Amino acid sequence: MKILLFANTDWYLFNFRRSLAEALRSAGHEILLISPSGPYGERLQDLGFRWLPAPMDRRSLNPLRETALLLWLWRLVRKENVDLVHGFTIKCAIYGSLAARLARVPARVNAVAGMGYVFTSQQPLARLLRPIVRLLMRLALDGEDARLILQNPDDVSLFEQARLIQPGRVRLIPGSGVDCSRFVPSAATRCDIDSGPFRVVLPARLLWDKGIAEYVQAARLLRAEGLPVEFLLAGAPDVGNPASVPLPAIQGWVEEGVLQWLGHVEDMPALFQSVHVAVLPSYREGLPKGLIEAAACALPVITTDVPGCRTVVTHIVDGLLIPARDARALAQAVKQLIEDRELREKLGAAARKKVLEEFDERIVVEKTMGVYAELLQPAPTEYAHESK
């Protein structure tokens, strides 16, 4: 069986779907990965995967360019004789699925992690595009030979209310999973950092709707109180997203001394093992992988009571939930954890347990392959996890 995985960045394929690709390959299937060109494409090829650069501009609204992309995808899936196309994020889901329908590909699977810029932003362009995208989603995502994977119950309800797809064709799978043998707590490191300043990290792409402004303001509030706390920002601007935080703004915060910007961090387990708390004051998520990775390292997490985030955290059980767009509530939650080490340890232990039970990548991969099995026979064999 030949399976095509299509994402809007090679970074996403490498970091979020590599385990799925490895499992499918181990089960004897032929895998084709496509995304816009980038440095991670070569890394995927080094792992023995076949990866092709797609002529895709994530921000393009040019009808000719978008039509050319659709035609390129249609020709590709016909030439490759693909059995199943799996698209990730809204644009890839729509274009990949439309191309698959036109080419009469037997099965289509789409994974939408959150509703994206068009549905979350109130900017005029996003509001103008919304009805067009809704129409395209109805055309692309539905059908007896299609399944839609969503990451949280709020998005399932939203899609059902919008009548974008028949409810029986929706599957709820929590994110892309986390390698719990790599993201682990480190008691030795935790003892070491307790003697220094309290360290908080926000791990995410630098988008305004991740709550970056509120994070900065919370850092200012606690700094004004004279508390020994360091705010770290781990991630890079996403220039392909209209909500990307401008680089001068980030540099200004660093010069102000309000936070430390780490940029892209390759070794996230080591980072999580060097801090006390992970924070994500997002406005809406599919399922935030950075929070799950932090929780797997037994970190207490602070996040907002919004779709996606509240799937990861139950308030006072395995983390703290705060209102969205509320810097003072964020500052107060951080202060609470600074002052209560026992609570930090309790929340961190519960967070690790929850990840092992619900978000381990083995669970996610098995469920995803189960969706493939609904559409195609013979079914892919069960995922056999190998420690990395």
C-alpha positions as CSV (number, residue, x, y, z in Angstrom):
1,M,0.0,0.0,0.0
2,K,1.3,3.5,-0.9
3,I,0.4,6.3,1.6
4,L,1.1,10.0,1.0
5,L,1.5,12.3,4.0
6,F,1.1,16.0,3.1
7,A,1.9,18.9,5.5
8,N,2.5,22.6,5.2
9,T,6.1,22.4,6.5
10,D,8.8,19.8,6.4
11,W,9.4,20.7,10.1
12,Y,5.9,19.5,10.9
13,L,6.5,16.1,9.2
14,F,9.8,15.6,10.9
15,N,8.7,16.6,14.4
16,F,5.1,15.6,14.5
17,R,4.6,12.7,12.1
18,R,7.9,11.0,11.9
19,S,6.7,8.2,14.3
20,L,3.7,7.6,12.1
21,A,5.8,7.3,9.0
22,E,8.2,5.0,10.8
23,A,5.4,2.8,12.0
24,L,3.8,2.6,8.5
25,R,7.2,1.8,6.9
26,S,7.8,-0.9,9.5
27,A,4.4,-2.4,8.6
28,G,5.6,-2.8,5.0
29,H,3.9,0.2,3.4
30,E,5.4,2.6,0.9
31,I,5.5,6.1,2.3
32,L,5.7,9.4,0.3
33,L,6.2,12.6,2.2
34,I,5.5,16.0,0.7
35,S,5.7,19.6,2.0
36,P,7.1,22.9,0.9
37,S,10.9,22.9,0.7
38,G,12.9,23.3,3.9
39,P,15.9,22.0,5.8
40,Y,14.0,19.1,7.4
41,G,13.3,17.5,4.0
42,E,16.9,16.5,3.8
43,R,16.8,15.1,7.3
44,L,13.7,13.0,6.4
45,Q,15.6,11.7,3.4
46,D,18.6,10.9,5.6
47,L,16.2,8.6,7.6
48,G,15.5,6.8,4.4
49,F,12.1,8.4,3.6
50,R,11.1,9.6,0.2
51,W,10.3,13.3,0.5
52,L,9.4,15.7,-2.3
53,P,9.1,19.5,-2.2
54,A,5.7,20.8,-3.0
55,P,5.3,24.1,-5.0
56,M,3.2,25.5,-2.1
57,D,3.2,29.0,-0.6
58,R,1.3,28.9,2.7
59,R,0.3,32.5,2.5
60,S,-0.6,32.6,-1.2
61,L,-4.1,33.7,-2.2
62,N,-3.3,33.9,-5.9
63,P,-5.9,31.9,-7.8
64,L,-3.4,30.9,-10.5
65,R,-0.8,29.8,-8.1
66,E,-3.3,27.8,-6.0
67,T,-4.8,26.2,-9.1
68,A,-1.2,25.2,-10.2
69,L,-0.6,23.6,-6.8
70,L,-3.9,21.6,-7.0
71,L,-2.9,20.4,-10.5
72,W,0.6,19.4,-9.3
73,L,-1.0,17.4,-6.5
74,W,-3.5,15.8,-8.9
75,R,-0.7,14.7,-11.3
76,L,1.5,13.5,-8.4
77,V,-1.1,11.2,-6.9
78,R,-2.1,9.8,-10.3
79,K,1.6,9.2,-11.3
80,E,2.4,7.6,-7.9
81,N,-0.7,5.4,-7.9
82,V,-1.4,6.4,-4.3
83,D,-3.8,4.4,-2.2
84,L,-4.4,6.9,0.6
85,V,-3.7,10.6,1.0
86,H,-3.4,12.0,4.5
87,G,-3.3,15.8,4.8
88,F,-2.4,17.8,7.9
89,T,-3.6,21.3,8.6
90,I,-6.5,23.0,6.8
91,K,-4.9,24.0,3.6
92,C,-3.1,20.7,3.0
93,A,-6.3,18.8,4.0
94,I,-8.4,20.7,1.5
95,Y,-5.9,20.6,-1.4
96,G,-4.7,17.1,-0.8
97,S,-8.2,15.8,-0.5
98,L,-9.5,17.6,-3.6
99,A,-6.6,16.3,-5.6
100,A,-7.2,12.8,-4.3
101,R,-10.9,13.0,-5.2
102,L,-10.1,14.2,-8.7
103,A,-7.6,11.4,-9.1
104,R,-10.0,8.8,-7.7
105,V,-7.6,7.8,-4.8
106,P,-9.4,5.1,-2.8
107,A,-9.0,6.7,0.6
108,R,-8.6,10.2,2.1
109,V,-7.7,11.0,5.7
110,N,-7.4,14.6,7.0
111,A,-6.2,15.8,10.3
112,V,-7.0,19.4,11.3
113,A,-5.2,20.7,14.3
114,G,-7.4,23.6,15.4
115,M,-9.3,25.8,13.1
116,G,-6.4,27.9,11.9
117,Y,-5.9,31.6,11.2
118,V,-9.0,31.9,9.0
119,F,-11.4,30.8,11.8
120,T,-9.6,32.2,14.8
121,S,-8.7,35.7,13.6
122,Q,-11.1,38.6,13.4
123,Q,-9.0,40.5,10.8
124,P,-11.0,41.5,7.7
125,L,-9.1,39.2,5.4
126,A,-9.8,36.1,7.6
127,R,-13.5,37.0,7.9
128,L,-13.7,37.4,4.1
129,L,-12.1,34.0,3.5
130,R,-14.1,32.2,6.1
131,P,-17.2,31.3,3.9
132,I,-15.0,30.3,1.0
133,V,-12.9,28.0,3.2
134,R,-16.1,26.5,4.7
135,L,-17.3,25.6,1.2
136,L,-14.0,24.1,0.2
137,M,-13.9,22.1,3.4
138,R,-17.3,20.6,2.7
139,L,-16.2,19.6,-0.8
140,A,-12.9,18.2,0.3
141,L,-13.4,16.5,3.6
142,D,-16.6,14.6,3.3
143,G,-17.4,11.3,1.5
144,E,-17.7,7.6,2.2
145,D,-14.0,7.2,1.4
146,A,-12.9,10.0,3.8
147,R,-12.3,10.4,7.5
148,L,-11.6,13.6,9.4
149,I,-9.3,13.4,12.5
150,L,-9.8,16.1,15.1
151,Q,-7.8,16.6,18.2
152,N,-10.2,17.8,20.9
153,P,-14.0,17.5,21.6
154,D,-14.6,21.2,21.1
155,D,-13.5,21.0,17.5
156,V,-15.7,17.9,17.0
157,S,-18.7,19.9,18.2
158,L,-17.7,22.9,16.0
159,F,-17.4,20.8,12.8
160,E,-20.7,19.1,13.6
161,Q,-22.5,22.4,14.2
162,A,-21.1,23.8,11.0
163,R,-22.2,20.7,9.1
164,L,-18.8,20.5,7.4
165,I,-18.8,16.7,7.5
166,Q,-21.2,13.9,8.5
167,P,-20.5,13.1,12.2
168,G,-20.0,9.4,11.5
169,R,-16.9,10.2,9.5
170,V,-15.1,12.2,12.3
171,R,-12.6,10.5,14.5
172,L,-11.2,12.0,17.7
173,I,-7.4,11.3,18.2
174,P,-5.5,13.5,20.7
175,G,-2.7,15.1,18.8
176,S,0.3,13.5,17.2
177,G,1.6,11.9,20.4
178,V,4.8,12.2,22.5
179,D,7.7,9.8,22.8
180,C,7.5,9.2,26.5
181,S,10.8,7.4,26.5
182,R,12.5,10.6,25.4
183,F,10.5,13.2,27.3
184,V,11.1,12.1,30.9
185,P,11.5,13.8,34.2
186,S,15.0,14.2,35.6
187,A,15.1,14.3,39.4
188,A,18.8,15.2,39.5
189,T,18.3,18.2,37.2
190,R,15.3,19.3,39.2
191,C,17.4,19.4,42.5
192,D,20.0,21.5,40.7
193,I,17.7,24.2,39.4
194,D,15.9,24.6,42.7
195,S,18.9,26.5,44.1
196,G,18.6,29.1,41.3
197,P,15.9,31.5,40.1
198,F,12.5,30.2,39.3
199,R,12.4,29.4,35.5
200,V,9.3,29.5,33.3
201,V,9.2,28.6,29.7
202,L,6.7,29.2,26.9
203,P,7.3,26.6,24.1
204,A,5.6,27.4,20.9
205,R,5.7,29.0,17.5
206,L,5.9,32.8,18.0
207,L,2.3,33.7,17.1
208,W,0.3,36.4,18.8
209,D,-2.6,33.9,19.3
210,K,-0.3,31.7,21.4
211,G,-0.7,34.4,24.1
212,I,2.8,35.9,23.6
213,A,1.7,39.4,24.6
214,E,0.1,38.2,27.8
215,Y,3.2,36.2,28.6
216,V,5.4,39.3,28.2
217,Q,3.0,41.4,30.4
218,A,2.9,38.7,33.1
219,A,6.7,38.8,33.1
220,R,6.7,42.5,33.6
221,L,4.2,42.3,36.4
222,L,6.2,39.7,38.4
223,R,9.5,41.5,37.6
224,A,7.9,44.7,39.1
225,E,7.2,42.7,42.3
226,G,10.9,41.8,42.5
227,L,10.4,38.1,42.4
228,P,13.4,35.9,41.4
229,V,11.9,34.5,38.2
230,E,13.2,34.1,34.7
231,F,10.8,34.0,31.7
232,L,12.1,32.0,28.7
233,L,10.6,32.0,25.2
234,A,11.4,28.8,23.2
235,G,10.4,29.0,19.5
236,A,10.9,30.9,16.3
237,P,8.6,33.3,14.4
238,D,6.5,31.6,11.8
239,V,6.8,33.9,8.8
240,G,4.3,31.9,6.8
241,N,1.6,32.8,9.3
242,P,-0.2,36.2,9.3
243,A,-0.2,36.1,13.1
244,S,3.6,35.8,13.4
245,V,5.3,38.0,16.0
246,P,7.7,40.4,14.3
247,L,11.4,39.8,15.1
248,P,11.9,43.5,16.2
249,A,9.2,43.0,18.9
250,I,11.0,40.0,20.3
251,Q,14.4,41.7,20.2
252,G,12.8,44.7,22.1
253,W,11.6,42.4,24.9
254,V,15.1,40.9,25.2
255,E,16.7,44.3,25.4
256,E,14.1,45.4,28.0
257,G,15.2,42.4,30.1
258,V,11.7,41.1,30.4
259,L,12.5,37.6,29.0
260,Q,15.2,35.4,27.4
261,W,14.6,34.3,23.8
262,L,16.1,30.9,23.1
263,G,14.9,30.7,19.4
264,H,14.4,27.2,18.0
265,V,15.5,24.6,20.5
266,E,16.6,21.2,19.2
267,D,16.8,19.4,22.5
268,M,13.4,20.1,24.1
269,P,13.7,17.4,26.8
270,A,16.8,19.0,28.2
271,L,15.1,22.4,28.2
272,F,12.1,21.1,30.1
273,Q,14.3,19.4,32.6
274,S,16.0,22.7,33.3
275,V,12.9,24.7,34.2
276,H,10.2,24.7,36.9
277,V,7.0,25.4,34.9
278,A,5.7,25.4,31.3
279,V,3.2,28.0,30.2
280,L,0.9,28.3,27.1
281,P,-1.6,31.2,27.3
282,S,-3.1,30.4,23.9
283,Y,-6.4,31.6,22.5
284,R,-7.3,28.2,20.9
285,E,-5.4,25.0,20.0
286,G,-5.9,21.7,18.3
287,L,-3.9,19.9,20.9
288,P,-0.7,21.7,22.1
289,K,2.2,19.3,21.7
290,G,4.6,21.6,23.6
291,L,2.4,21.3,26.7
292,I,2.2,17.5,26.4
293,E,5.9,17.2,26.0
294,A,6.4,19.4,29.1
295,A,3.8,17.3,31.0
296,A,5.7,14.1,30.0
297,C,8.7,15.6,31.7
298,A,6.6,15.9,34.9
299,L,6.4,19.7,34.7
300,P,3.4,21.5,36.1
301,V,1.8,23.5,33.3
302,I,-0.3,26.6,33.2
303,T,-2.6,27.1,30.2
304,T,-5.8,28.8,29.2
305,D,-9.3,27.4,29.6
306,V,-9.9,27.2,25.8
307,P,-10.4,24.4,23.3
308,G,-7.4,22.1,23.0
309,C,-5.6,23.4,26.1
310,R,-8.3,22.1,28.5
311,T,-8.0,18.7,26.9
312,V,-4.5,18.5,28.3
313,V,-5.0,20.1,31.7
314,T,-7.6,19.6,34.4
315,H,-7.5,22.5,36.8
316,I,-5.6,21.8,40.1
317,V,-5.3,18.1,39.1
318,D,-2.5,18.1,36.6
319,G,-2.0,21.8,35.9
320,L,-3.6,25.3,36.3
321,L,-6.2,26.7,33.9
322,I,-6.6,30.5,33.6
323,P,-8.8,32.7,31.4
324,A,-7.5,33.6,27.9
325,R,-6.1,37.1,27.3
326,D,-5.6,37.7,31.0
327,A,-2.0,38.6,31.9
328,R,-2.7,39.2,35.5
329,A,-4.3,35.7,36.0
330,L,-1.2,34.3,34.3
331,A,1.2,36.2,36.6
332,Q,-0.9,35.1,39.7
333,A,-0.7,31.4,38.6
334,V,3.0,31.6,38.1
335,K,3.4,33.2,41.5
336,Q,1.2,30.5,43.1
337,L,3.6,27.8,41.8
338,I,6.7,29.8,42.9
339,E,5.4,29.8,46.4
340,D,4.0,26.2,46.6
341,R,6.6,23.6,45.8
342,E,4.4,20.8,47.0
343,L,1.7,21.8,44.6
344,R,4.2,21.9,41.7
345,E,5.4,18.4,42.5
346,K,1.8,17.1,42.8
347,L,0.7,18.6,39.5
348,G,3.9,17.5,37.7
349,A,3.5,13.8,38.7
350,A,-0.2,13.8,37.7
351,A,0.7,15.5,34.4
352,R,3.2,12.7,33.6
353,K,0.7,10.0,34.5
354,K,-2.0,11.6,32.2
355,V,0.4,11.7,29.2
356,L,1.4,8.1,29.6
357,E,-2.3,7.1,29.7
358,E,-3.7,9.3,27.0
359,F,-1.0,11.0,24.8
360,D,1.8,8.5,24.3
361,E,2.7,8.4,20.6
362,R,2.1,4.6,20.5
363,I,-1.6,5.2,21.3
364,V,-1.9,8.0,18.7
365,V,-0.2,6.0,16.0
366,E,-2.3,2.9,16.6
367,K,-5.5,4.9,16.5
368,T,-4.4,6.6,13.3
369,M,-3.6,3.3,11.6
370,G,-7.0,2.1,12.8
371,V,-8.6,4.9,10.8
372,Y,-6.6,3.8,7.7
373,A,-7.9,0.2,8.3
374,E,-11.5,1.5,8.2
375,L,-10.9,2.7,4.6
376,L,-8.5,0.2,3.2
377,Q,-7.8,-3.5,3.4
378,P,-5.6,-5.3,4.4
379,A,-5.3,-3.1,7.5
380,P,-1.8,-1.9,8.6
381,T,-0.3,-4.1,11.2
382,E,-0.3,-2.9,14.8
383,Y,2.3,-0.4,15.7
384,A,5.3,-1.9,17.5
385,H,7.0,0.8,19.5
386,E,10.8,0.8,19.5
387,S,12.7,2.9,22.0
388,K,14.6,5.6,20.3
